[in-house]
Amino acid sequence: MEPLIFDADLWLWDGEAAWVFLTVPGDVGEEIRMLAGPPRGFGSVRVEVNVGATSWRTSVFPDKEHGFLLPVKKAVRRAEGIDVGDRVEVALTVVDSA
């Protein structure tokens, strides 16, 4: 399966925890929905992500305000020298598929 490629800005969740996310663009979110199998807990979809030279598996989570959100853990941000406010290129592959 070909990865979905997009650019997005890292942003800080304004909740109690210091989570950093990026918002998956709407058109990419629609492709994720089409590729994903039946909905899982909370509507999450398992994905493999590449940012720069760093790859990891995680899930994207639906959000009414933003579409899908992708968490970007501290180890990835540190390895790639990126932080909140930076625009990054993402290659995302849906692991769960219909």
ZAPALO-866811 format. One line per 3 residues: number of its first residue (from 1); for each residue x, y, z of C-alpha. Coordinates in nm, 3 decimals, always signed. Example, Ala and Ser with C-alpha at 12.3 -4.5 7.8 and 13.67 -1.06 7.14 Angstrom:
ZAPALO-866811
1	+1.230 -0.450 +0.780 ~ +1.367 -0.106 +0.714
END
This chain:
ZAPALO-866811
1	+0.000 +0.000 +0.000 ~ +0.133 +0.342 -0.095 ~ +0.175 +0.585 +0.197
4	-0.039 +0.897 +0.221 ~ +0.195 +1.199 +0.209 ~ +0.107 +1.535 +0.363
7	+0.249 +1.834 +0.550 ~ +0.114 +1.945 +0.886 ~ +0.208 +2.166 +1.182
10	+0.286 +2.022 +1.526 ~ +0.068 +2.166 +1.802 ~ +0.037 +2.126 +2.178
13	-0.282 +1.982 +2.327 ~ -0.412 +2.235 +2.578 ~ -0.525 +1.972 +2.827
16	-0.363 +1.851 +3.147 ~ -0.104 +1.637 +2.967 ~ +0.160 +1.779 +2.735
19	+0.062 +1.580 +2.424 ~ +0.183 +1.699 +2.086 ~ -0.027 +1.627 +1.779
22	-0.059 +1.712 +1.417 ~ -0.389 +1.740 +1.237 ~ -0.436 +1.510 +0.939
25	-0.574 +1.714 +0.646 ~ -0.939 +1.645 +0.560 ~ -0.874 +1.479 +0.223
28	-0.618 +1.245 +0.381 ~ -0.863 +1.171 +0.664 ~ -1.121 +1.065 +0.408
31	-0.870 +0.829 +0.247 ~ -0.790 +0.683 +0.591 ~ -1.162 +0.619 +0.648
34	-1.191 +0.442 +0.312 ~ -0.883 +0.226 +0.374 ~ -0.954 +0.137 +0.737
37	-1.144 -0.173 +0.835 ~ -1.441 -0.167 +1.073 ~ -1.418 +0.103 +1.341
40	-1.212 +0.015 +1.649 ~ -1.225 +0.157 +1.999 ~ -1.288 +0.531 +1.990
43	-1.279 +0.512 +1.608 ~ -0.898 +0.492 +1.608 ~ -0.711 +0.355 +1.307
46	-0.372 +0.185 +1.336 ~ -0.105 +0.339 +1.116 ~ +0.265 +0.332 +1.042
49	+0.420 +0.677 +1.023 ~ +0.744 +0.815 +0.882 ~ +0.875 +1.159 +0.966
52	+1.223 +1.217 +0.831 ~ +1.430 +0.907 +0.909 ~ +1.205 +0.802 +1.200
55	+0.932 +0.536 +1.164 ~ +0.683 +0.419 +1.425 ~ +0.345 +0.253 +1.465
58	+0.065 +0.431 +1.642 ~ -0.302 +0.516 +1.588 ~ -0.477 +0.822 +1.453
61	-0.779 +0.931 +1.653 ~ -1.097 +1.096 +1.525 ~ -1.178 +1.440 +1.656
64	-1.497 +1.631 +1.573 ~ -1.316 +1.962 +1.548 ~ -1.003 +1.847 +1.365
67	-1.084 +1.525 +1.173 ~ -0.803 +1.282 +1.261 ~ -0.525 +1.361 +1.507
70	-0.182 +1.198 +1.499 ~ +0.016 +1.198 +1.826 ~ +0.388 +1.263 +1.781
73	+0.586 +1.133 +2.077 ~ +0.880 +1.310 +2.233 ~ +1.133 +1.050 +2.111
76	+1.032 +1.121 +1.751 ~ +1.046 +1.498 +1.797 ~ +1.387 +1.472 +1.960
79	+1.526 +1.233 +1.693 ~ +1.407 +1.462 +1.412 ~ +1.487 +1.796 +1.581
82	+1.128 +1.916 +1.550 ~ +0.898 +2.088 +1.799 ~ +0.561 +2.256 +1.842
85	+0.494 +2.501 +1.559 ~ +0.717 +2.322 +1.308 ~ +0.572 +2.206 +0.977
88	+0.669 +1.847 +0.895 ~ +0.623 +1.611 +0.603 ~ +0.447 +1.291 +0.703
91	+0.418 +0.958 +0.523 ~ +0.132 +0.757 +0.676 ~ +0.027 +0.403 +0.591
94	-0.294 +0.249 +0.724 ~ -0.213 -0.081 +0.897 ~ -0.577 -0.182 +0.953
97	-0.736 -0.220 +0.614 ~ -1.071 -0.330 +0.480
END
